[in-house]
Amino acid sequence: MQHINSVLESQRGFFKSQETKNITTRKKALKGLRKIIIEHEDLICDAVYTDFKKPKFETLATETQLVLAELNYAIKNVAVWCKPKRVSSSLVNFPSSDYIYSEPYGNTLIISPWNYPILLTFSPLIGAIAAGNTAVIKPSELTPNTSNLIARLIKKAFPIEYVAVIEGGILESEQLLKEKWDYIFFTGSNRVGKIVYQSAAKHLTPVTLELSGKSPCIVDESANIELAAKRILWGKFVNGGQTCIAPDYILVHHSIKQQFVAECKKTITKFYGNEIALSKDFARIATTDQYVRLKQMLDNEKILFGGSTDDETLYIEPTLLDTPGLDSKVMQDEIFGPILPIIDYHDFNDIDSYINHYDKPLALYIFSKSKKFQDKILKTYSFGGGAINDTLIQISNKKLPFGGVGSSGISSYHGKHSFDIFSHKKSIVKKSNWLDIPFRYAPYNILDTVAKKIKHLF
């Protein structure tokens, strides 16, 4: 583990040199990363496909192109983001000029997951660099080909004292978390997120935790059933269902459930054909442990569609389940795979009993033409973010913050929000010398009438 110590020491020295704070250096680094990704986009697609058969189109659409869009946005705006922001002064400080300075935290650690190994590695890295930090990246060992490629790309794009990759498994992660960092960014499960949070607390290190939860999708009787089925199933089955903001279960109004299920069956066949196992457009489960966990969720459940599995290729067919009980395996935790429970509801109390049964989710989706119904759901429930009459698309707008709430995460990022979370906001008051009001100094020999007026200064 000496390598970890030497990397961190070199990054501490580089940060102290003040070079990472230079705007030209930041933009050059971001442009270099963009160049490397563009030049190696095919290799990236190949690596991700090798790890879990993710279709090239999905890697382009949900990973590399989102990263490139973030890079372009940061390159264009980083100089403006870095400028001190003047705010109005308070009367008590008259005469003065007040500013907020954005300064980098310093040496940062980014721990990324296996399900979107490119997007969820490079997206936070963009924020760290734009804000003027150094970074150590720990990619997931569960997607080894992509992890190795990330290490090679980073080595081409950055000197090790600026950005470095530490490959490995649990031992390396544990060693990294023993070190003192200035900021930690983690994406992954709630279980590991708690470990990261506990480790950060030992050094009072600020964190961003991007976690997960059981994200509901509500379809009321006014919804466009055909369009709802298409958009929900796309959001659920892209990346083989291994998406933290995918719809986890559907609550559909009882009056349209039968029609909705029929439309879902037709839609899956349209997407992937009659022999889904042969489709090149459907990813596989990334790890054996994940596959076994998901396969067990199908035990003793009423299957409306799908259910086929293949132990050798880690294939699980897109599967629809009919109203599993709250005590069933599939309704205990986030599914994180191509299994979708469909549950009918009669009134708002039914909806409430399901959503409030779980912690605050990372996402929530509503399919309805009723603005009153939409507003009621949005005002009633706390969740990270979501969409109305679509799924997943909230992550595509760089101006929208992305993150969880409660057990689904701490803090949010994307676009300028990425820059902000990797920046400490330093408040500065620049006081003039030409006027110095004496009554603030001791001895406080002031009249009661004057004392009563002091409160109006603040």
DRENFIKE-882747 format. One record per residue (C-alpha): residue in three letters; chain; x, y, z. Coordinates in steps of 0.2 Angstrom, whole numbers, plus 5000, padded with zeros to 4 digits. Example, Ala and Ser with C-alpha at 12.3 -4.5 7.8 and 13.67 -1.06 7.14 Angstrom:
<rs>
ala A 5062 4978 5039 .
ser A 5068 4995 5036 .
</rs>
This chain:
<rs>
met A 5000 5000 5000 .
gln A 5015 5011 4999 .
his A 5010 5016 4982 .
ile A 4994 5025 4989 .
asn A 5004 5035 5001 .
ser A 5017 5041 4988 .
val A 5003 5046 4976 .
leu A 4994 5055 4990 .
glu A 5010 5064 4995 .
ser A 5014 5069 4978 .
gln A 4996 5076 4975 .
arg A 4998 5086 4992 .
gly A 5014 5094 4986 .
phe A 5006 5098 4969 .
phe A 4991 5106 4976 .
lys A 5002 5117 4988 .
ser A 5011 5123 4973 .
gln A 4995 5132 4968 .
glu A 4996 5126 4950 .
thr A 4979 5118 4951 .
lys A 4971 5134 4955 .
asn A 4977 5142 4939 .
ile A 4962 5144 4927 .
thr A 4973 5140 4912 .
thr A 4979 5124 4920 .
arg A 4961 5119 4924 .
lys A 4955 5122 4906 .
lys A 4970 5114 4899 .
ala A 4966 5098 4910 .
leu A 4948 5098 4905 .
lys A 4952 5099 4886 .
gly A 4965 5086 4888 .
leu A 4952 5074 4896 .
arg A 4940 5078 4882 .
lys A 4953 5074 4869 .
ile A 4957 5057 4877 .
ile A 4939 5052 4878 .
ile A 4935 5057 4860 .
glu A 4951 5048 4853 .
his A 4947 5032 4863 .
glu A 4928 5032 4862 .
asp A 4928 5015 4853 .
leu A 4939 5007 4865 .
ile A 4928 5013 4879 .
cys A 4913 5005 4871 .
asp A 4923 4989 4868 .
ala A 4928 4988 4887 .
val A 4911 4991 4894 .
tyr A 4904 4978 4882 .
thr A 4917 4965 4887 .
asp A 4912 4968 4905 .
phe A 4894 4966 4904 .
lys A 4888 4966 4886 .
lys A 4882 4984 4886 .
pro A 4876 4989 4868 .
lys A 4887 5002 4860 .
phe A 4873 5014 4858 .
glu A 4869 5014 4876 .
thr A 4887 5017 4881 .
leu A 4888 5032 4869 .
ala A 4871 5039 4874 .
thr A 4872 5036 4893 .
glu A 4891 5037 4896 .
thr A 4903 5045 4884 .
gln A 4892 5058 4876 .
leu A 4885 5064 4893 .
val A 4903 5066 4899 .
leu A 4908 5075 4884 .
ala A 4893 5087 4886 .
glu A 4898 5090 4904 .
leu A 4916 5093 4898 .
asn A 4911 5106 4885 .
tyr A 4900 5115 4898 .
ala A 4914 5116 4911 .
ile A 4927 5122 4898 .
lys A 4915 5135 4892 .
asn A 4910 5141 4910 .
val A 4924 5138 4922 .
ala A 4932 5155 4921 .
val A 4916 5163 4925 .
trp A 4912 5151 4939 .
cys A 4929 5154 4947 .
lys A 4927 5173 4948 .
pro A 4923 5180 4966 .
lys A 4904 5184 4967 .
arg A 4900 5201 4974 .
val A 4884 5201 4986 .
ser A 4875 5216 4993 .
ser A 4883 5222 5010 .
ser A 4874 5224 5026 .
leu A 4871 5241 5034 .
val A 4881 5236 5049 .
asn A 4897 5234 5038 .
phe A 4894 5250 5029 .
pro A 4905 5255 5020 .
ser A 4911 5238 5013 .
ser A 4911 5227 4998 .
asp A 4906 5209 5001 .
tyr A 4912 5194 4991 .
ile A 4910 5175 4990 .
tyr A 4926 5166 4984 .
ser A 4926 5148 4977 .
glu A 4942 5139 4982 .
pro A 4946 5121 4980 .
tyr A 4946 5109 4995 .
gly A 4962 5101 4990 .
asn A 4966 5083 4988 .
thr A 4950 5073 4983 .
leu A 4945 5055 4982 .
ile A 4932 5049 4970 .
ile A 4926 5031 4972 .
ser A 4915 5026 4957 .
pro A 4904 5011 4954 .
trp A 4902 4997 4941 .
asn A 4885 5000 4933 .
tyr A 4890 5016 4923 .
pro A 4909 5015 4925 .
ile A 4913 5029 4913 .
leu A 4900 5042 4917 .
leu A 4901 5040 4936 .
thr A 4920 5041 4936 .
phe A 4922 5056 4924 .
ser A 4907 5066 4928 .
pro A 4913 5070 4946 .
leu A 4931 5071 4940 .
ile A 4926 5086 4929 .
gly A 4919 5095 4944 .
ala A 4935 5091 4955 .
ile A 4947 5098 4941 .
ala A 4936 5113 4937 .
ala A 4936 5118 4955 .
gly A 4955 5117 4956 .
asn A 4958 5101 4966 .
thr A 4969 5085 4963 .
ala A 4960 5068 4962 .
val A 4963 5050 4966 .
ile A 4951 5039 4957 .
lys A 4946 5021 4963 .
pro A 4936 5013 4949 .
ser A 4926 4997 4953 .
glu A 4935 4981 4952 .
leu A 4919 4972 4946 .
thr A 4921 4979 4929 .
pro A 4939 4975 4927 .
asn A 4941 4979 4908 .
thr A 4934 4996 4910 .
ser A 4943 4999 4926 .
asn A 4960 4995 4918 .
leu A 4956 5006 4903 .
ile A 4951 5021 4914 .
ala A 4968 5019 4923 .
arg A 4977 5020 4906 .
leu A 4967 5035 4899 .
ile A 4970 5045 4915 .
lys A 4988 5041 4914 .
lys A 4989 5048 4897 .
ala A 4979 5063 4901 .
phe A 4987 5068 4918 .
pro A 5003 5068 4928 .
ile A 5001 5056 4943 .
glu A 5002 5071 4955 .
tyr A 4987 5079 4947 .
val A 4975 5064 4944 .
ala A 4979 5046 4948 .
val A 4970 5029 4947 .
ile A 4971 5016 4961 .
glu A 4965 4999 4954 .
gly A 4961 4985 4966 .
gly A 4947 4978 4977 .
ile A 4942 4980 4995 .
leu A 4959 4981 5003 .
glu A 4964 4995 4992 .
ser A 4947 5004 4996 .
glu A 4950 5002 5014 .
gln A 4967 5009 5013 .
leu A 4961 5024 5003 .
leu A 4948 5027 5016 .
lys A 4961 5027 5030 .
glu A 4970 5042 5023 .
lys A 4965 5060 5026 .
trp A 4957 5068 5011 .
asp A 4950 5085 5009 .
tyr A 4934 5079 5000 .
ile A 4927 5062 4996 .
phe A 4915 5058 4982 .
phe A 4907 5041 4982 .
thr A 4894 5033 4971 .
gly A 4887 5016 4976 .
ser A 4876 5006 4988 .
asn A 4869 5012 5004 .
arg A 4879 4999 5014 .
val A 4896 5004 5007 .
gly A 4890 5023 5008 .
lys A 4889 5021 5027 .
ile A 4906 5014 5028 .
val A 4913 5029 5018 .
tyr A 4903 5041 5028 .
gln A 4910 5033 5044 .
ser A 4928 5034 5038 .
ala A 4926 5052 5032 .
ala A 4919 5057 5049 .
lys A 4936 5052 5058 .
his A 4944 5066 5049 .
leu A 4929 5077 5048 .
thr A 4930 5076 5029 .
pro A 4915 5083 5019 .
val A 4907 5070 5007 .
thr A 4895 5068 4993 .
leu A 4886 5051 4993 .
glu A 4877 5046 4978 .
leu A 4867 5031 4984 .
ser A 4850 5023 4978 .
gly A 4833 5017 4984 .
lys A 4817 5010 4978 .
ser A 4811 5023 4965 .
pro A 4793 5022 4962 .
cys A 4784 5025 4946 .
ile A 4765 5030 4947 .
val A 4754 5028 4932 .
asp A 4736 5035 4934 .
glu A 4721 5032 4924 .
ser A 4723 5048 4913 .
ala A 4740 5042 4907 .
asn A 4744 5039 4889 .
ile A 4746 5020 4891 .
glu A 4756 5016 4875 .
leu A 4768 5030 4878 .
ala A 4770 5027 4896 .
ala A 4774 5009 4893 .
lys A 4787 5013 4881 .
arg A 4796 5026 4891 .
ile A 4795 5017 4908 .
leu A 4802 5001 4900 .
trp A 4816 5010 4891 .
gly A 4821 5018 4908 .
lys A 4820 5001 4917 .
phe A 4829 4990 4905 .
val A 4843 5001 4898 .
asn A 4859 4995 4905 .
gly A 4851 4979 4909 .
gly A 4841 4987 4923 .
gln A 4857 4992 4932 .
thr A 4853 5010 4934 .
cys A 4851 5019 4951 .
ile A 4837 5030 4945 .
ala A 4828 5017 4935 .
pro A 4809 5014 4940 .
asp A 4810 5001 4954 .
tyr A 4792 4996 4954 .
ile A 4776 5003 4946 .
leu A 4760 5008 4954 .
val A 4746 5008 4941 .
his A 4728 5013 4943 .
his A 4718 4997 4944 .
ser A 4706 5003 4930 .
ile A 4720 5002 4917 .
lys A 4732 4989 4924 .
gln A 4726 4975 4912 .
gln A 4728 4987 4897 .
phe A 4745 4993 4903 .
val A 4752 4976 4906 .
ala A 4747 4970 4888 .
glu A 4755 4986 4881 .
cys A 4771 4982 4891 .
lys A 4772 4965 4884 .
lys A 4771 4971 4866 .
thr A 4784 4985 4870 .
ile A 4797 4973 4876 .
thr A 4795 4962 4861 .
lys A 4796 4978 4850 .
phe A 4812 4983 4859 .
tyr A 4821 4966 4859 .
gly A 4812 4954 4847 .
asn A 4805 4937 4851 .
glu A 4821 4929 4856 .
ile A 4828 4942 4868 .
ala A 4843 4932 4873 .
leu A 4849 4934 4856 .
ser A 4847 4953 4855 .
lys A 4862 4964 4854 .
asp A 4852 4978 4862 .
phe A 4851 4971 4879 .
ala A 4865 4971 4892 .
arg A 4869 4957 4904 .
ile A 4871 4957 4923 .
ala A 4888 4963 4927 .
thr A 4893 4951 4941 .
thr A 4889 4933 4947 .
asp A 4884 4940 4964 .
gln A 4871 4952 4957 .
tyr A 4865 4939 4945 .
val A 4862 4926 4959 .
arg A 4853 4940 4970 .
leu A 4842 4945 4956 .
lys A 4837 4927 4951 .
gln A 4832 4923 4969 .
met A 4820 4937 4968 .
leu A 4810 4928 4955 .
asp A 4806 4913 4967 .
asn A 4788 4910 4971 .
glu A 4782 4926 4961 .
lys A 4769 4927 4948 .
ile A 4777 4931 4932 .
leu A 4767 4941 4919 .
phe A 4781 4941 4906 .
gly A 4799 4935 4905 .
gly A 4808 4926 4919 .
ser A 4821 4916 4909 .
thr A 4839 4916 4915 .
asp A 4855 4909 4910 .
asp A 4869 4905 4923 .
glu A 4883 4904 4910 .
thr A 4880 4921 4902 .
leu A 4872 4930 4917 .
tyr A 4857 4933 4907 .
ile A 4840 4938 4915 .
glu A 4826 4941 4903 .
pro A 4816 4958 4905 .
thr A 4803 4952 4918 .
leu A 4786 4959 4924 .
leu A 4780 4953 4941 .
asp A 4762 4954 4947 .
thr A 4759 4962 4963 .
pro A 4773 4955 4974 .
gly A 4770 4957 4993 .
leu A 4780 4970 5003 .
asp A 4788 4955 5012 .
ser A 4794 4947 4996 .
lys A 4813 4947 4991 .
val A 4810 4958 4976 .
met A 4801 4972 4987 .
gln A 4814 4972 5001 .
asp A 4828 4982 4993 .
glu A 4832 4991 4977 .
ile A 4831 4978 4963 .
phe A 4844 4985 4952 .
gly A 4841 4973 4937 .
pro A 4828 4969 4924 .
ile A 4814 4964 4935 .
leu A 4799 4976 4936 .
pro A 4785 4973 4949 .
ile A 4768 4980 4943 .
ile A 4756 4984 4957 .
asp A 4738 4991 4955 .
tyr A 4731 5004 4967 .
his A 4714 5011 4970 .
asp A 4716 5028 4978 .
phe A 4729 5039 4985 .
asn A 4730 5029 5002 .
asp A 4736 5014 4992 .
ile A 4750 5025 4984 .
asp A 4755 5032 5001 .
ser A 4756 5015 5009 .
tyr A 4769 5009 4997 .
ile A 4780 5025 4995 .
asn A 4780 5028 5014 .
his A 4785 5010 5017 .
tyr A 4802 5014 5011 .
asp A 4816 5027 5014 .
lys A 4816 5043 5003 .
pro A 4820 5037 4985 .
leu A 4833 5044 4973 .
ala A 4820 5046 4960 .
leu A 4801 5046 4957 .
tyr A 4791 5046 4941 .
ile A 4773 5051 4937 .
phe A 4763 5047 4921 .
ser A 4748 5057 4921 .
lys A 4739 5071 4911 .
ser A 4732 5078 4928 .
lys A 4741 5093 4934 .
lys A 4732 5092 4950 .
phe A 4738 5074 4953 .
gln A 4756 5078 4948 .
asp A 4756 5092 4960 .
lys A 4749 5082 4974 .
ile A 4763 5069 4972 .
leu A 4777 5082 4970 .
lys A 4771 5091 4986 .
thr A 4768 5075 4996 .
tyr A 4784 5065 4994 .
ser A 4802 5069 4996 .
phe A 4814 5061 4984 .
gly A 4830 5066 4975 .
gly A 4823 5071 4958 .
gly A 4812 5064 4944 .
ala A 4802 5067 4929 .
ile A 4783 5068 4924 .
asn A 4778 5057 4909 .
asp A 4796 5051 4906 .
thr A 4810 5042 4915 .
leu A 4829 5045 4918 .
ile A 4829 5061 4907 .
gln A 4832 5072 4922 .
ile A 4851 5068 4922 .
ser A 4852 5075 4904 .
asn A 4850 5093 4909 .
lys A 4867 5100 4915 .
lys A 4858 5114 4924 .
leu A 4848 5102 4935 .
pro A 4857 5096 4951 .
phe A 4857 5077 4953 .
gly A 4858 5069 4970 .
gly A 4848 5060 4983 .
val A 4840 5065 5000 .
gly A 4840 5055 5016 .
ser A 4846 5037 5014 .
ser A 4847 5040 4995 .
gly A 4861 5052 4996 .
ile A 4870 5068 5002 .
ser A 4873 5083 4991 .
ser A 4870 5084 4972 .
tyr A 4881 5088 4957 .
his A 4881 5090 4937 .
gly A 4886 5106 4928 .
lys A 4890 5120 4939 .
his A 4883 5110 4954 .
ser A 4899 5099 4952 .
phe A 4910 5114 4953 .
asp A 4901 5120 4968 .
ile A 4902 5104 4978 .
phe A 4921 5103 4976 .
ser A 4923 5121 4981 .
his A 4923 5129 4998 .
lys A 4913 5145 4998 .
lys A 4924 5158 5007 .
ser A 4916 5174 5013 .
ile A 4926 5190 5013 .
val A 4921 5208 5018 .
lys A 4932 5221 5011 .
lys A 4930 5236 5023 .
ser A 4934 5254 5019 .
asn A 4944 5265 5031 .
trp A 4936 5282 5027 .
leu A 4922 5280 5040 .
asp A 4923 5271 5057 .
ile A 4907 5272 5067 .
pro A 4913 5273 5086 .
phe A 4897 5266 5095 .
arg A 4903 5247 5092 .
tyr A 4918 5250 5103 .
ala A 4918 5249 5122 .
pro A 4914 5257 5134 .
tyr A 4896 5255 5128 .
asn A 4890 5272 5136 .
ile A 4874 5273 5125 .
leu A 4857 5278 5128 .
asp A 4842 5265 5128 .
thr A 4835 5274 5113 .
val A 4851 5271 5103 .
ala A 4852 5253 5109 .
lys A 4835 5249 5103 .
lys A 4839 5255 5085 .
ile A 4855 5244 5084 .
lys A 4844 5229 5079 .
his A 4839 5238 5063 .
leu A 4857 5238 5057 .
phe A 4857 5219 5055 .
</rs>
